Amino acid sequence: MEILIVVVILGIIAMIVVPQFAAADEDAKEASLVSTIKILRRQIGLYQVEHNGNGPHVGPILPPPDGEGRLTAPFQRLTERTDIAGNLDPNGPYGPYINDWPGNPFCEGLVAKTVTVGYGAKPPRTGITGWYYDLDTCIISANSTTGGESSDPE
């Protein structure tokens, strides 16, 4: 009888503790995403200061049917050295601002590092790319259907 009571008590404790561990993975992803967004925004801002207010967006912008663009090799100007005009220059005085383009932890594979670009500060949250970049304001945001609005530190 005593063993049965101990097993029931352990079962109750497990029912309370296990869901908290399950939520910890989601919380860790969200904390990583918020930290990454803050770093990216800081480095994009630094790039703008050093390049006369111009943003670091470069590369082929491919227009999908929804009217927005998608960068497949995002922001090479952030990961390499540049001159004042933003041209890639291995001996340039500016950069690199980040070592490698980060992935969105709520996305998988190549989608995590792909960026949708468009005009409008609010990301479409389509989940087809890991990131959304507003060409007007140079603000980067998460573009995922998982993680929701709370993943954005604004």
TIMARMI-771737 format. One line per 8 residues: their letters; for each residue x, y, z of N, C-alpha, C, CB. Coordinates in pm, whole numbers, plus 32768, in hexadecimal, padded with zeros to 4 digits. Glycine has a CB too. Layout:
// residues N
A> X,Y,Z,X,Y,Z,X,Y,Z,X,Y,Z  ...
// end
This chain:
// residues 154
MEILIVVV> 8052,7F88,8000,8000,8000,8000,8057,807F,8000,7FA2,8000,807A  80C0,807D,8050,8118,80F1,8056,815D,810A,7FD1,8181,80E0,80C5  8186,809D,7F8F,81C6,80AB,7F0C,8165,80E8,7EA8,81F8,8022,7ED8  80E8,80C1,7EAC,8083,80F7,7E52,8071,818D,7E69,7FFC,80AD,7E66  8070,81B8,7EE4,8063,8247,7F05,80DC,8293,7ED0,8054,825B,7F9E  8154,825D,7EE2,81CE,829D,7EB0,81CA,82A9,7E18,824C,824F,7EDD  819F,8240,7DD3,8196,8242,7D41,8131,82AB,7D13,816F,81B7,7D0A  80C0,82B4,7D56,805A,8319,7D33,8092,83A6,7D48,7FD9,8305,7D89
ILGIIAMI> 80D7,83BC,7DB7,8112,8440,7DD2,817B,8462,7D67,8153,8444,7E60  81D0,8402,7D43,8232,841A,7CD9,81EE,8437,7C53,8290,83A1,7CCB  8182,83F4,7C38,8136,840D,7BBD,80FE,849B,7BBA,80C4,83AA,7BAF  80CA,84C8,7C2B,8094,8551,7C33,8104,85B7,7C1F,804F,8568,7CBB  8174,859F,7C5E,81E6,85FB,7C4E,8214,85FD,7BBC,825C,85D1,7CAB  8219,8589,7B7C,8242,8582,7AEF,81E1,85CD,7A96,824C,84F0,7AC1  815F,85C6,7AB3,80FB,860D,7A63,810C,86A5,7A6F,806E,85E5,7A8F  8140,86D2,7ADD,8156,8762,7AF2,81D8,878F,7AB0,8158,8783,7B88
VVPQFAAA> 8242,873F,7ABC,82C8,8768,7A90,82DD,8755,79FA,8330,871B,7ADD  82AF,86E9,79BF,82CC,86CA,7932,829C,8737,78D2,828B,8646,790C  8224,876F,78E0,81FB,87DA,7882,8257,8854,7888,816D,8804,78A0  8291,886F,78FD,82EC,88E1,7907,836A,88C9,78B5,8310,88FC,7999  839A,884D,78B1,840F,882D,7860,83EE,8834,77CC,8445,87A3,7884  8376,880E,77A7,834D,8813,771B,8348,88A4,76EA,82C3,87D0,7708  831C,88FF,7740,8314,898C,771A,839E,89CE,7717,82BA,89D7,777A  83FF,8992,775A,8485,89CC,7761,84C6,89D4,76D7,84DE,897B,77BF
DEDAKEAS> 84AE,8972,7680,84E5,8973,75F9,84AF,89EA,75AA,84C4,88EF,75B0  842E,8A01,75B2,83F0,8A72,756D,8423,8AF6,75A5,8355,8A6A,757A  8432,8AFD,7629,8466,8B76,7668,84F6,8B92,763D,845F,8B6A,7701  8547,8B29,7630,85D2,8B3A,7605,85D8,8B6D,7576,861F,8AB6,7612  8582,8B38,751E,857E,8B67,7493,8557,8BFA,748E,851B,8B13,7440  84F3,8C1E,74DF,84C5,8CA8,74DE,8530,8D07,7514,8445,8CB5,7531  8576,8CE0,757D,85E1,8D32,75B3,8652,8D43,754E,8618,8CF6,7635  8673,8CD7,7507,86DA,8CDD,74A0,86B0,8D3A,742F,86F7,8C51,7469
LVSTIKIL> 8631,8D32,7407,85FF,8D87,739B,8603,8E1B,73C2,856F,8D5E,7375  85D7,8E3A,743A,85D7,8EC5,7468,8666,8EFB,746B,8596,8ED1,74F4  86C3,8EAD,749E,874F,8ED5,74A4,8788,8EEC,7418,87A2,8E6C,74EF  876B,8E90,73BD,879C,8E9B,7333,8765,8F17,72EF,8777,8E1E,72E3  86E4,8F32,7301,86A7,8FAA,72C3,86EA,9028,72F8,860E,8FAE,72DE  8702,902F,7379,8742,90A5,73B4,87CE,90BA,7379,874B,9097,744D  881A,904E,736D,88A1,9057,7335,889B,9083,72A4,88EB,8FD0,7341  8844,9046,7255,8839,906B,71C7,8811,90FE,71B7,87D2,9011,7180
RRQIGLYQ> 87B1,912A,7204,8785,91B6,71F9,87F4,9216,7221,8708,91CE,7251  883F,91F1,7288,88AF,9245,72B3,8919,924E,7244,88EE,920D,7336  893A,91DD,7208,89A1,91DA,71A1,8972,921E,7120,89CB,914A,7184  88F4,9210,70FE,88BE,9257,7089,88C2,92ED,70A3,882D,9229,7069  88A2,9317,711D,88AA,93A5,7141,8938,93DA,7138,8874,93BB,71CC  8998,938C,7166,8A25,93B4,715B,8A4F,93BF,70CA,8A7F,9350,71A5  8A24,935F,7078,8A42,9365,6FE9,8A0C,93E8,6FAE,8A04,92EB,6F9F  8990,940B,6FD0,8953,9486,6F9B,89A2,9501,6FC5,88C3,9492,6FC9
VEHNGNGP> 89CE,9505,7042,8A1B,9578,7072,8A9C,9586,7021,8A3C,9569,7108  8ADF,9516,7005,8B5F,951B,6FC0,8B51,9526,6F27,8BAE,949F,6FE2  8AD8,9518,6EF2,8AC4,951C,6E61,8A5C,9585,6E38,8A99,9493,6E2E  8A62,95F8,6E78,8A0F,966B,6E55,897A,964E,6E55,8A37,969E,6DCD  894C,95FD,6EB3,88BE,95E0,6EC1,8889,9572,6E66,8871,965A,6EA8  88DD,9539,6E12,88B0,94CF,6DB7,88AB,944A,6DFF,890C,94C5,6D3D  8849,93F8,6DDC,883B,9373,6E17,8895,930D,6DD2,87AB,9345,6E11  88A8,929B,6E13,8903,9235,6DDE,88C5,91D3,6D7C,893C,91E8,6E4E
HVGPILPP> 8849,91EA,6D52,880A,9188,6CFA,884D,9187,6C71,8774,91A6,6CEB  8871,910F,6C47,88B3,90FB,6BC7,8894,906D,6B9A,894E,9115,6BD0  889C,9057,6B1B,8885,8FD1,6AE6,880B,8FD0,6A8C,8874,8F6D,6B58  87F6,8F60,6A4A,8784,8F59,69F0,8702,8F55,6A3F,878E,8EDE,6995  86A7,8FB0,6A1E,8623,8FB0,6A5D,85C4,8F6F,69F9,85F4,9043,6A84  8599,8EF8,6A1B,8544,8EA9,69C2,84B2,8EC2,69E5,8567,8E13,69CC  8461,8EF4,6988,83D5,8F10,69AA,837E,8E93,69A1,839E,8F7C,694E  834D,8E60,6A13,82ED,8DF3,6A0D,8261,8E2A,69EC,82EA,8DA6,6A93
PDGEGRLT> 8200,8DD4,69D8,817B,8E02,69AF,8136,8E60,6A11,8124,8D8D,6999  815C,8E5F,6A91,8117,8EB3,6AF3,8145,8F44,6AF0,812B,8E7B,6B7E  81A2,8F66,6A97,81CB,8FF0,6A87,823F,901B,6ADD,815A,9048,6AA2  826C,8FC8,6B39,82E0,8FEA,6B8A,835A,8FAB,6B4D,82CD,8FBD,6C1C  83CF,8FD1,6B7C,8449,8F96,6B49,8482,8F33,6BAB,84AF,9001,6B2A  84E1,8EE5,6B7C,8522,8E85,6BD4,85B7,8E84,6BB7,84E5,8DF6,6BC3  860A,8E99,6C1D,869A,8E93,6C0E,86C8,8E07,6C32,86E1,8EFE,6C65  8710,8DC8,6BD7,8741,8D41,6BF6,87CD,8D45,6C32,8740,8CEB,6B78
APFQRLTE> 881A,8DAB,6C18,889E,8DBD,6C56,889B,8E41,6CA0,8912,8DB9,6BEA  8860,8E45,6D15,8842,8EC5,6D54,88BC,8F0F,6D89,87E3,8EB1,6DC3  88BE,8F8C,6D6E,8914,8FEA,6DB2,89A7,8FC5,6DB6,88E5,8FFB,6E3B  89DF,8FAC,6D42,8A6D,8F8E,6D38,8ABF,9003,6D6D,8A94,8F6E,6CA5  8A87,907A,6D65,8ACF,90F0,6D96,8AE0,90EF,6E2E,8A86,916F,6D6C  8A90,90A1,6E75,8AA0,9098,6F06,8B0B,9033,6F2D,8A1C,9072,6F46  8B27,8FD3,6ED6,8B85,8F68,6EF9,8C0F,8F7A,6EBB,8B4D,8EE4,6ECF  8C1F,8FE3,6E6A,8CA1,8FFD,6E2C,8CC7,9090,6E3E,8C9E,8FD9,6D96
RTDIAGNL> 8D3E,90B5,6E16,8D6F,913F,6E21,8D3B,9191,6DAB,8E0B,9142,6E26  8D24,9212,6DC5,8CEF,926B,6D5D,8D37,92F2,6D61,8C57,9280,6D6F  8D24,933E,6CF4,8D53,93C8,6CF3,8CDF,9422,6D1B,8D8B,93F0,6C66  8CF1,94A5,6D1A,8C8C,9503,6D47,8C0D,94FC,6CF2,8CC3,9591,6D44  8C1C,94D8,6C71,8BA8,94CF,6C18,8B5D,944B,6C28,8BD5,94DF,6B87  8B91,93F0,6C78,8B4F,936F,6C8C,8B7D,9304,6C2C,8ABD,9380,6C80  8BE2,9323,6BDA,8C17,92BD,6B7F,8C6C,9259,6BCD,8C6A,92FF,6B0D  8C60,91D9,6BA8,8CB1,9174,6BEA,8D43,918D,6BC7,8C86,90E5,6BBF
DPNGPYGP> 8D97,9193,6C2F,8E25,91AF,6C1E,8E71,916A,6C8E,8E40,924A,6C1E  8EC1,9104,6C6B,8F08,90B9,6CD4,8F64,9111,6D2A,8F58,904A,6C97  8F8C,9185,6CF6,8FE1,91E1,6D42,8F93,925B,6D74,9055,920F,6CED  8F0E,9256,6D67,8EBB,92C7,6D8F,8EC3,92E2,6E25,8E2B,92AE,6D68  8EA9,935E,6E4D,8EB6,9383,6EDA,8E3F,935A,6F32,8EC8,9417,6EE4  8DD1,932B,6EF6,8D58,930E,6F43,8D36,9279,6F41,8CE2,935F,6F0E  8D06,924A,6FB2,8CD8,91BF,6FBD,8D4A,9161,6FDB,8C93,9195,6F3E  8D30,90E2,6FDE,8CA9,90A6,6FD9,8C5D,90C1,705B,8CB3,900E,6FBF
YINDWPGN> 8BDA,90C3,704F,8B84,90E4,70C0,8B54,9066,7109,8B0E,9135,7092  8B46,8FF9,70BF,8B25,8F77,70FA,8B7A,8F0E,70B3,8A8B,8F56,70EF  8B94,8E9E,70F5,8BE5,8E34,70B8,8B9A,8DE6,704E,8C18,8DD5,7122  8B1D,8DC7,706A,8ACC,8D76,700F,8A3B,8D9E,7023,8AE1,8CDE,7029  89ED,8D93,6FB8,895F,8DB5,6FC3,891A,8D4D,701B,891C,8DBD,6F36  88D3,8D77,7084,8896,8D17,70E0,8814,8CDC,70AA,887C,8D59,7166  87F2,8C6A,70DC,8772,8C2C,70BA,870A,8C4E,7123,8782,8B95,70AD  868E,8C4F,70FA,861E,8C60,7155,8606,8BD9,7199,859E,8C94,710A
PFCEGLVA> 860D,8BD0,721F,8600,8B4F,7262,8576,8B0E,7254,861E,8B5F,72F3  8513,8B5A,7226,848E,8B22,7212,847C,8AE8,7186,8425,8B8C,722C  84E4,8AEF,7133,84DF,8AB9,70AB,854A,8A4E,709C,84F2,8B2A,7041  853D,89FF,7033,859D,8994,701C,85DE,89A3,6F93,855B,890B,7029  8655,896A,6F86,869A,8965,6F05,86BE,89EE,6ED0,8645,891E,6EA1  86C1,89F8,6E4B,86E7,8A75,6E0A,8682,8AE4,6E23,86F6,8A5F,6D75  8606,8AC1,6E3E,859F,8B25,6E59,85C7,8B7D,6ECF,8518,8AE2,6E74  860B,8B45,6F31,8630,8B8F,6FAA,8689,8C07,6F8E,8675,8B32,700B
KTVTVGYG> 86DC,8BFF,6F25,8738,8C6C,6F05,870A,8CC3,6E90,87C0,8C34,6EE6  8698,8CA4,6E56,8665,8CEF,6DE4,8617,8D68,6E16,860C,8C95,6D8A  861D,8DD5,6DC7,85DE,8E52,6DEF,8578,8E7E,6D87,8648,8EC0,6E03  84FF,8E9C,6DB4,849C,8EDD,6D5F,84B0,8F73,6D6F,8408,8EB2,6D84  84B1,8FBC,6D01,84BD,904D,6D08,843F,908C,6CD1,853A,907F,6CBA  841E,90FF,6D05,83A7,9144,6CD6,83A0,91CF,6D11,832A,90F5,6CFB  8331,9211,6CF8,831A,9296,6D2C,82A8,928E,6D90,82FA,92FB,6CBA  82C6,92A8,6E0B,8265,929E,6E77,82AA,9260,6EEF,81E9,924C,6E4C
AKPPRTGI> 82A1,92A3,6F60,82EC,9278,6FD6,82B9,91F6,7013,82EA,92E4,703D  823C,91D1,6FF6,8205,9159,7035,821E,90DF,6FDC,816D,916A,704F  8262,9079,7013,827C,9001,6FC3,81FB,8FB7,6FA3,82DD,8FA4,700D  81F6,8F77,6F2E,817B,8F30,6F09,8163,8EB0,6F58,817F,8F0F,6E77  81CA,8E7E,6F9F,81C2,8E03,6FEF,8192,8D8D,6F9B,8165,8E18,7066  81C7,8D84,6F22,819F,8D16,6ECA,81E5,8C95,6EEC,81BA,8D3A,6E3B  825A,8C9C,6F27,82A5,8C25,6F48,82F2,8BEA,6ED4,8248,8BBF,6F7E  82EC,8C2A,6E5C,8336,8BF6,6DEA,83C8,8C21,6DEC,82F6,8C23,6D68
TGWYYDLD> 83E7,8C82,6E3F,8472,8CAA,6E57,8483,8CBF,6EED,8497,8D2C,6E06  8501,8CBF,6F18,851B,8CD2,6FA7,8513,8D62,6FD4,85A1,8C9B,6FC8  852F,8DBF,6F77,8539,8E4C,6F9D,84EB,8EA3,6F3D,85CB,8E77,6FA0  84C7,8F1C,6F6D,8487,8F81,6F19,84D5,9003,6F2C,83EE,8F94,6F3E  84F4,9045,6EBD,8542,90C1,6EC1,84F5,912E,6E78,85CF,90AE,6E81  84DA,919C,6EBE,8494,920E,6E82,84FA,9267,6E3D,8445,925D,6EEE  84EC,9277,6DBA,854A,92C5,6D6B,8544,935A,6D8B,8530,92B0,6CD7  84D4,938B,6DBC,84C8,9419,6DDF,850F,9439,6E62,8435,9440,6DEA
TCIISANS> 84F7,93E9,6EC8,852A,9409,6F4E,85A8,93BC,6F72,84BF,93EC,6FB4  85CD,9357,6F22,8640,9300,6F3D,8630,92B5,6FC0,86C1,9353,6F40  85B5,9291,6FE3,859B,9245,705D,8589,91B2,7039,851E,927B,70A8  85D0,915C,707F,85C6,90CC,706B,856A,9093,70D8,8654,9087,706F  8515,9034,70B2,84B9,8FF4,7110,84B0,8F60,70F1,842D,9035,710A  847E,8F13,714F,8466,8E86,7137,83ED,8E78,70DC,8450,8E39,71BD  83F6,8E1D,707D,8386,8E03,7022,8364,8D6F,702D,83A9,8E2B,6F8D  8329,8D4C,709D,8307,8CC0,70B2,8279,8CB7,70E7,836A,8C7C,7112
TTGGESSD> 8239,8C48,70CC,81B2,8C35,7100,81B5,8BFA,718C,8161,8BDC,70A3  8229,8BC9,71B6,8237,8B95,723E,8289,8BFB,728C,827B,8B07,7240  8268,8C0F,7308,82B1,8C71,7357,8263,8CF1,7365,8338,8C8E,7319  8210,8D0F,7302,81B0,8D7C,730B,81EC,8E05,731D,8155,8D62,7379  8194,8E62,7336,81BA,8EEE,7345,8215,8F03,73BD,813F,8F44,7352  8208,8EB1,7424,8259,8EC6,749D,82EC,8EB0,7482,822A,8E6A,750C  830F,8E73,740F,839B,8E5C,73EE,83E0,8EDB,73C1,83A7,8DF2,7382  8396,8F42,73A3,83CD,8FBE,7374,83E1,901D,73E9,8373,8FFC,7308
PE> 845B,904B,7404,8474,909B,747B,843E,9129,7476,8505,90A0,7493  83FB,9150,740B,83C6,91D8,7405,8356,91EC,7468,8396,91F8,7379
// end
